[in-house]
Structures are given as C-alpha cells and as structure tokens.
Amino acid sequence: MASFVKAAKASELKSGDARVVEIEGKTYALFNVEGKFYSIDNTCVHRGGPLGEGFLDGTVVTCPWHAWQYEVTTGACKTNPTVAVACHATKVEGDDVLISV
C-alpha cells in the first residue's frame, strides 16, 4: 500500500516552479502549477534527463536535455505518445507537500 511522504514545503515552491526531490533513494519531479502540486518520475524515458530541472509551461514540462515534453498531471509524453512516466499522487497538509510512494 502506498504511503504519503513529505517532499517539500509548499511555501518554497512558487507557481511555475519545478524541483527534484529524493525520497527513500528514488528521485521525483515536483511541480507547482498555480498552487496545485503534481509529481512524476524524474527520469525522462528518452535519455534519462532530469525532468525536475526542466522548463514548466502550464502543465507541460520540457526535459532540459533533449526537449521531450510531458504532461505533469498524467505523466503522458507529448513528444512520443506511446510512452509515459509514472505520475504520483500529491497532497498538501499545512505547509508540507506530500508524495505517494
């Protein structure tokens, strides 16, 4: 059963921000889209680029290595619709952003 683990402070991520977080040895990409938080696997399926270091435009993140794009709300790849990255439930409790792991 998945459990929620603290990933960041909500007050530290402004709208439009992205961040790489490590939880229990795994890295996740965390995004603030107009006050709503989303998390996907941090590794781009193309060449392993760090999605949490990418450019966020609305709900689409662009990998900083080769410009592959992903929908942060679902993990769907816009560049190659046959692949995706895992999407992880998030919630906010107080000022803590929690990710389901």
C-alpha positions as CSV (number, residue, x, y, z in Angstrom):
1,M,0.0,0.0,0.0
2,A,1.3,3.4,-0.9
3,S,2.0,5.9,1.8
4,F,2.5,9.7,1.6
5,V,5.9,11.1,2.5
6,K,6.9,14.7,2.9
7,A,8.7,16.0,-0.2
8,A,9.0,19.8,0.3
9,K,7.5,22.9,1.9
10,A,4.7,24.4,-0.3
11,S,5.9,27.9,0.6
12,E,9.3,27.1,-1.0
13,L,7.8,26.4,-4.5
14,K,6.2,29.3,-6.3
15,S,3.7,28.8,-9.1
16,G,5.6,27.6,-12.1
17,D,8.5,26.1,-10.1
18,A,9.9,22.6,-10.6
19,R,12.1,20.7,-8.2
20,V,13.9,17.4,-8.0
21,V,13.2,15.6,-4.6
22,E,14.7,12.4,-3.4
23,I,12.6,10.1,-1.2
24,E,13.9,6.7,0.0
25,G,16.6,6.6,-2.7
26,K,14.2,7.4,-5.6
27,T,14.0,10.8,-7.3
28,Y,10.8,12.5,-8.2
29,A,10.0,15.7,-10.1
30,L,7.7,18.0,-8.2
31,F,5.8,20.9,-9.8
32,N,3.6,23.8,-8.6
33,V,1.0,24.7,-11.2
34,E,-1.0,27.7,-10.0
35,G,-0.9,26.4,-6.4
36,K,-1.7,22.8,-7.2
37,F,1.2,20.3,-6.8
38,Y,2.0,17.4,-9.2
39,S,4.7,14.7,-9.1
40,I,6.1,12.4,-11.8
41,D,9.1,10.2,-12.1
42,N,12.2,12.5,-12.5
43,T,13.8,10.4,-15.4
44,C,12.9,11.2,-19.0
45,V,12.3,8.0,-20.9
46,H,14.3,9.3,-23.9
47,R,17.8,9.6,-22.5
48,G,17.3,9.9,-18.7
49,G,17.2,13.6,-18.4
50,P,16.1,15.2,-15.1
51,L,12.5,16.3,-15.6
52,G,12.5,18.2,-12.3
53,E,15.2,20.5,-13.8
54,G,13.1,21.1,-16.9
55,F,11.1,24.1,-18.1
56,L,7.5,24.2,-16.9
57,D,4.9,25.9,-19.2
58,G,1.4,25.5,-17.8
59,T,1.1,21.8,-17.1
60,V,3.8,20.7,-19.6
61,V,7.4,20.2,-18.6
62,T,10.2,20.1,-21.2
63,C,13.2,17.9,-20.5
64,P,16.3,20.1,-20.3
65,W,18.4,17.5,-22.2
66,H,16.6,16.9,-25.5
67,A,13.3,18.8,-25.2
68,W,10.9,15.9,-24.8
69,Q,7.7,17.1,-23.2
70,Y,5.5,15.6,-20.5
71,E,2.1,16.4,-19.1
72,V,2.8,16.8,-15.3
73,T,-0.9,16.0,-14.4
74,T,-0.7,12.5,-16.0
75,G,2.9,11.6,-16.9
76,A,1.9,11.3,-20.6
77,C,4.6,12.1,-23.1
78,K,3.6,14.7,-25.7
79,T,6.7,14.0,-27.8
80,N,6.1,10.3,-28.1
81,P,2.5,9.3,-27.1
82,T,3.5,5.6,-26.9
83,V,5.4,6.2,-23.7
84,A,4.9,7.9,-20.3
85,V,6.4,8.4,-16.9
86,A,4.7,7.4,-13.7
87,C,2.5,10.0,-12.0
88,H,2.4,10.1,-8.2
89,A,-0.5,11.4,-6.1
90,T,0.3,14.5,-4.1
91,K,-1.4,16.4,-1.3
92,V,-0.7,19.3,0.9
93,E,-1.0,19.2,4.7
94,G,-0.3,22.6,6.3
95,D,2.8,23.7,4.5
96,D,4.0,20.2,3.7
97,V,3.8,18.8,0.2
98,L,3.4,15.0,0.4
99,I,4.0,12.5,-2.4
100,S,2.6,9.0,-2.6
101,V,5.4,6.5,-2.7
